[in-house]
Amino acid sequence: MNSNRIYLDYAATTPVRTEVADAMREAARQCDFNPSSLHFEGRRARAALDAARDCVAAAIGATRAEILFTSGGTEANNLALLGATRGLARPARVVASAIEHRAVLEALERLGEDGFETSLLPVDRQGRVDPAEFERALQPQTVLASIMYANNEVGTVEPIAELARIARRRGVLFHTDAVAAPSWLPIDVRALDVDLLSISAHKFYGPKGVGLLYVRRGVPLTAIVVGGGQESGRRSGTENVLGIVGMARALELAVAECTQAGGDVAALRDRLEAGIRSRVAGVTVNGGDASRLANCSNLSFAGVDPSALIIALDLAGVSASAGSACTSGTLEPSHVLAAMARDGGGPTTGVRFSLGKATTPVEIERILAILPGVVADLRALSSPGHNRGGNG
């Protein structure tokens, strides 16, 4: 990473940390083979795969049989929704929140096309799901509910354990997209009481292209990727041994460092927000009154187009985003902020500054020196009368 730049898009992806890269290099030397092969090299790869499965299971309070490796969070979310409902008789109902990641929302659309009734729960202005409203939504034909542990755009943390207990009382399977949570929140599947949980390694300093789905023992799941019968027949395809070894090491470190890292980064985030609000008028901290991920700050600047601000900051050496980076690079109004402003009471666009373990107080001060001038310039450019042509 260019040392002259300030990277504040850790919620989009994190760099692979040294300990993880070291583990993957060692795995490349020792066990970069097909773990389904019966020969010596294959057995060595299988041993590495089994050790990684035990490691991630221990990190989240699961058993090895409950861990299913995937290509990332998107596949894990798709498999949770489509695999847990495949073969169920219709009519049946699936419930999710209106602020879920597109990987959940578009899977929900697919279920709608397949004859399921689907329902999106509203959230309040802070992005929170109301447990009472959630319980009312679990009608007799509801078979699955999916509520994310923490939102990837504004950082709002949902009361997952409470929601999961409600679903269990009603006999409804419960899935949570926990992709944004590692490094900042404890992930114990027993304490959370969930049936299915999705994780993606590149969000916590692991490699891209690998993730996992926790599937509680006894929960039926039909494969949506078929062909080789790997992962106990639930997800075909030769396992990415190097990536899985890297994810296991990254998750182990994330769990060990969660409490300390969260406190340190939250202090920097609060310093950033307080500094911006003291220097720039017309700033809204989206979700600022809710329990949030320690690293996430989503801000709306009155009179400023977010895409123009992101570009201007990039030119000034600061990397930020408009929210989710998983929409092919498009800059569109946020469905998350739109859901939070359902009664017209808030902004529908914003800029996300997401901090990481490497963010420093010096970088925060540099941003506070840069941002006010950038915002002032953009507001001046968009003010009435600017660029009015003369007679010459």
C-alpha positions in Angstrom: 0.0 0.0 0.0 1.3 3.5 -0.9 2.6 5.0 2.3 1.6 8.5 1.2 -2.1 7.5 0.9 -4.6 7.0 3.7 -6.7 3.8 3.3 -10.1 4.1 5.0 -12.0 1.3 3.1 -11.2 -1.6 5.3 -14.9 -2.7 5.3 -14.5 -3.3 1.6 -11.4 -5.5 2.0 -8.4 -5.8 4.3 -4.8 -6.6 3.3 -3.5 -10.1 4.1 -1.6 -9.8 7.4 1.9 -11.1 7.7 1.1 -14.1 9.9 -1.5 -15.2 7.5 0.7 -14.9 4.4 3.4 -16.9 6.3 0.9 -19.7 7.1 -0.1 -19.8 3.4 3.5 -19.9 2.2 4.2 -22.8 4.5 1.1 -24.6 3.3 2.2 -23.9 -0.4 5.5 -25.7 0.3 4.0 -28.6 2.2 0.4 -29.4 1.2 -0.7 -27.6 -2.0 -2.4 -30.7 -3.4 -5.9 -32.1 -3.9 -7.2 -33.2 -0.5 -9.5 -35.8 -2.2 -6.5 -37.7 -3.5 -5.6 -40.9 -1.7 -1.8 -40.7 -2.2 0.7 -39.3 0.2 0.4 -35.7 -1.1 -3.3 -35.8 -1.0 -3.4 -37.1 2.5 -1.0 -34.3 3.6 -3.4 -31.7 2.0 -6.4 -33.4 3.8 -4.6 -33.2 7.1 -4.0 -29.4 6.6 -7.7 -29.0 5.6 -8.8 -30.9 8.7 -6.6 -28.9 11.0 -8.0 -25.6 9.5 -11.5 -26.9 9.9 -10.8 -27.7 13.6 -9.3 -24.2 14.0 -12.2 -22.2 12.6 -14.7 -24.4 14.4 -13.0 -23.7 17.7 -12.8 -20.0 17.0 -16.6 -19.7 16.6 -17.7 -22.4 19.1 -18.8 -25.0 16.5 -17.8 -28.6 15.7 -15.8 -29.5 12.6 -18.8 -31.3 11.1 -20.7 -27.9 11.2 -18.1 -26.0 9.1 -18.6 -25.9 5.3 -16.0 -24.1 3.3 -17.1 -21.8 0.4 -15.6 -19.3 -2.0 -16.6 -16.4 0.2 -19.5 -14.6 1.9 -21.6 -14.3 -1.2 -21.6 -18.0 -1.8 -22.2 -18.7 1.9 -25.2 -16.4 1.9 -26.6 -17.9 -1.3 -26.1 -21.5 0.0 -27.8 -20.6 3.4 -30.9 -19.3 1.8 -31.2 -21.4 -1.3 -29.8 -24.6 0.2 -31.9 -24.5 3.4 -35.2 -24.0 1.5 -34.6 -26.3 -1.5 -37.2 -29.1 -1.6 -39.5 -27.5 0.9 -43.2 -27.5 0.0 -44.9 -24.3 -1.1 -46.5 -22.1 0.1 -43.6 -21.2 2.5 -42.3 -17.8 3.6 -38.8 -16.4 4.1 -38.1 -13.2 6.0 -35.1 -10.8 5.9 -34.3 -7.2 6.8 -34.4 -4.4 4.2 -30.7 -3.6 4.8 -29.2 -7.0 4.0 -26.3 -7.4 1.7 -27.2 -7.9 -2.0 -26.1 -11.5 -1.7 -29.1 -12.1 0.6 -31.5 -9.8 -1.1 -31.0 -11.3 -4.6 -31.1 -14.8 -3.2 -34.5 -13.8 -1.7 -35.6 -12.6 -5.1 -34.7 -16.0 -6.6 -36.8 -17.7 -3.9 -39.7 -15.4 -4.9 -39.3 -16.6 -8.5 -39.4 -20.2 -7.2 -42.7 -19.7 -5.5 -41.8 -18.7 -2.0 -43.4 -15.7 -0.3 -40.8 -13.3 0.8 -40.9 -10.3 3.2 -38.4 -7.5 4.0 -38.6 -6.1 7.5 -38.2 -2.4 8.0 -35.6 -0.9 10.2 -35.6 2.3 12.3 -33.6 5.4 11.6 -30.5 3.8 13.1 -30.8 0.7 11.0 -32.1 -1.5 13.8 -34.6 -4.4 13.5 -37.3 -4.3 16.1 -37.6 -7.7 17.8 -41.3 -7.3 18.3 -41.8 -6.5 14.7 -39.6 -9.4 13.7 -41.7 -11.8 15.8 -44.9 -10.5 14.2 -43.4 -11.2 10.8 -42.9 -14.9 11.6 -46.2 -16.1 10.3 -47.2 -19.8 10.5 -45.7 -20.6 7.0 -42.4 -18.9 7.7 -39.5 -21.4 7.3 -36.4 -19.2 7.4 -35.3 -15.8 8.6 -32.0 -14.0 7.7 -30.8 -10.9 9.6 -27.3 -9.7 9.4 -25.2 -9.5 12.5 -23.8 -6.1 11.6 -24.5 -3.9 8.6 -21.6 -3.4 6.2 -22.5 0.2 5.3 -23.4 1.9 8.5 -22.1 -0.6 11.1 -25.3 -1.1 13.0 -25.2 -4.2 15.2 -28.4 -6.2 15.4 -29.7 -8.1 18.5 -29.0 -11.4 16.8 -29.2 -13.7 19.9 -32.6 -12.2 20.8 -33.9 -12.6 17.2 -32.6 -16.1 16.9 -34.3 -17.2 20.2 -37.6 -15.8 18.9 -37.1 -17.7 15.6 -36.3 -20.9 17.5 -39.4 -20.6 19.7 -41.5 -20.3 16.5 -39.7 -23.3 14.8 -38.1 -21.0 12.1 -34.5 -21.5 10.9 -32.3 -18.5 11.5 -29.4 -17.4 9.4 -27.1 -14.4 10.0 -24.7 -12.8 7.6 -21.7 -12.2 9.9 -19.3 -11.1 7.2 -18.7 -7.6 8.6 -18.4 -8.8 12.2 -15.0 -10.6 12.8 -12.3 -8.4 14.3 -15.0 -6.3 16.0 -17.6 -8.5 17.5 -17.5 -11.9 19.3 -18.7 -14.8 17.2 -19.9 -17.7 19.2 -22.6 -19.6 17.4 -23.9 -21.2 20.6 -24.2 -17.9 22.3 -25.8 -16.4 19.3 -28.1 -19.4 19.0 -28.1 -19.3 15.1 -28.7 -22.2 12.7 -26.6 -20.8 9.9 -23.8 -18.1 9.8 -21.7 -16.7 7.0 -18.1 -15.5 7.1 -15.7 -14.2 4.4 -11.9 -14.2 5.1 -10.9 -11.1 3.3 -12.9 -9.0 5.8 -10.5 -9.9 8.6 -7.1 -9.8 7.0 -7.3 -13.2 5.3 -7.2 -14.0 1.6 -9.9 -13.3 -0.9 -11.9 -16.0 -2.5 -12.6 -18.1 0.6 -15.2 -18.1 3.3 -17.4 -20.5 5.4 -20.9 -21.3 6.2 -21.7 -22.6 9.7 -24.5 -25.1 9.6 -25.9 -26.3 12.9 -25.9 -30.1 13.3 -29.3 -31.4 12.1 -30.1 -28.4 9.9 -31.0 -29.8 6.4 -29.0 -28.2 3.6 -29.1 -29.1 -0.1 -26.1 -28.4 -2.3 -26.4 -25.7 -4.9 -23.0 -26.4 -6.4 -22.8 -30.1 -7.4 -20.3 -32.3 -9.2 -17.7 -33.8 -6.9 -19.3 -34.3 -3.5 -16.8 -32.4 -1.5 -17.6 -30.9 1.9 -19.7 -33.9 2.9 -21.7 -33.6 -0.3 -22.9 -30.0 0.5 -20.6 -28.0 -1.7 -18.7 -29.6 -4.6 -15.4 -28.4 -5.9 -11.8 -29.0 -4.9 -11.2 -27.2 -1.7 -8.9 -24.1 -1.7 -6.4 -25.5 0.8 -4.1 -22.5 0.8 -6.9 -20.0 1.2 -8.6 -22.1 3.9 -5.3 -22.4 5.9 -5.0 -18.6 5.6 -8.6 -18.0 6.7 -8.1 -20.3 9.7 -5.1 -18.3 10.9 -6.7 -15.0 10.2 -9.9 -15.9 12.2 -7.8 -17.3 15.1 -6.0 -13.9 15.3 -9.2 -11.9 14.9 -10.9 -13.7 17.8 -7.8 -13.3 20.0 -7.5 -9.6 19.3 -11.1 -8.6 19.1 -11.6 -6.8 22.4 -8.4 -4.7 22.3 -8.6 -3.9 18.6 -12.3 -2.8 18.9 -11.5 -0.4 21.7 -8.5 1.2 20.0 -10.2 1.6 16.6 -13.5 2.9 18.1 -11.6 5.7 19.8 -10.0 6.7 16.4 -13.4 6.6 14.7 -15.0 8.8 17.4 -12.1 11.2 17.1 -12.6 11.3 13.3 -16.4 12.0 13.6 -16.0 14.6 16.3 -13.3 16.4 14.3 -15.3 16.4 11.1 -18.5 17.7 12.9 -16.6 20.5 14.6 -15.0 21.6 11.3 -17.8 21.0 8.8 -21.4 22.1 9.0 -24.3 19.9 7.8 -22.9 16.5 8.6 -25.1 13.5 9.6 -23.6 10.4 11.2 -25.8 7.6 9.8 -26.6 5.1 12.5 -24.6 7.1 15.0 -27.0 6.5 17.9 -27.0 2.7 17.6 -24.5 0.1 18.7 -22.0 0.1 15.8 -19.0 -1.8 14.5 -15.9 -0.1 16.0 -14.4 0.7 12.6 -17.4 2.0 10.6 -18.4 5.7 10.1 -21.0 6.5 7.5 -21.4 10.3 7.0 -23.7 12.4 4.8 -22.7 15.9 3.9 -25.5 18.3 3.0 -25.1 19.7 -0.4 -22.3 17.4 -1.5 -22.6 14.5 -4.0 -21.0 11.4 -2.4 -19.4 10.3 -5.6 -17.8 13.7 -6.2 -16.5 13.7 -2.6 -15.0 10.2 -3.0 -13.3 11.2 -6.2 -12.0 14.4 -4.7 -10.7 12.6 -1.6 -9.0 10.0 -3.8 -7.2 12.7 -5.6 -6.1 14.1 -2.2 -4.8 10.7 -1.2 -7.6 9.3 0.9 -9.5 6.1 0.0 -13.1 6.0 1.1 -16.3 4.5 -0.4 -20.0 5.0 -0.8 -20.9 1.9 1.1 -20.8 -1.7 -0.2 -18.0 -2.4 -2.7 -19.9 -5.4 -4.0 -22.0 -3.8 -6.7 -19.5 -3.8 -9.6 -18.1 -0.4 -8.8 -21.4 1.4 -9.3 -22.2 4.5 -7.3 -26.0 4.4 -6.6 -28.2 5.5 -3.8 -27.8 3.2 -0.8 -30.7 0.8 -0.2 -29.5 0.7 3.4 -29.8 4.5 3.9 -33.1 4.5 2.0 -34.5 1.9 4.4 -33.3 3.9 7.4 -35.0 7.0 5.9 -38.3 5.2 5.0 -40.4 8.1 6.4 -38.3 10.8 4.6 -36.5 11.6 7.8 -32.9 11.2 6.7 -30.3 11.1 3.9 -30.2 8.3 1.3 -26.6 8.7 0.3 -23.4 8.9 2.3 -19.7 8.3 2.4 -18.3 5.4 4.4 -14.9 5.8 6.2 -13.9 2.4 7.6 -10.9 2.1 9.7 -8.5 -0.8 10.3 -5.8 -2.1 12.6 -3.2 0.0 10.8 -5.1 3.3 11.0 -3.1 5.8 13.1 -3.9 9.1 14.9 -1.6 10.9 12.5 -3.8 9.7 9.6 -6.9 10.9 11.3 -5.4 14.3 11.8 -4.4 14.4 8.1 -7.9 13.6 7.1 -9.3 16.3 9.4 -6.9 18.8 7.7 -7.9 17.7 4.2 -11.7 17.1 4.4 -13.1 20.6 5.3 -11.4 22.2 2.3 -12.6 19.5 -0.1 -16.2 19.7 1.2 -16.1 23.6 0.9 -14.9 23.4 -2.7 -17.6 20.9 -3.7 -20.3 23.0 -2.1 -19.0 26.1 -3.8 -19.1 24.2 -7.2 -22.7 23.1 -6.6 -24.0 26.5 -5.3 -26.6 28.4 -7.4 -25.0 30.7 -9.8 -21.7 28.9 -10.1 -20.4 28.5 -13.7 -23.0 30.9 -15.1 -21.7 32.0 -18.4 -21.0 35.7 -19.2 -21.5 37.4 -22.5 -17.9 37.0 -23.7 
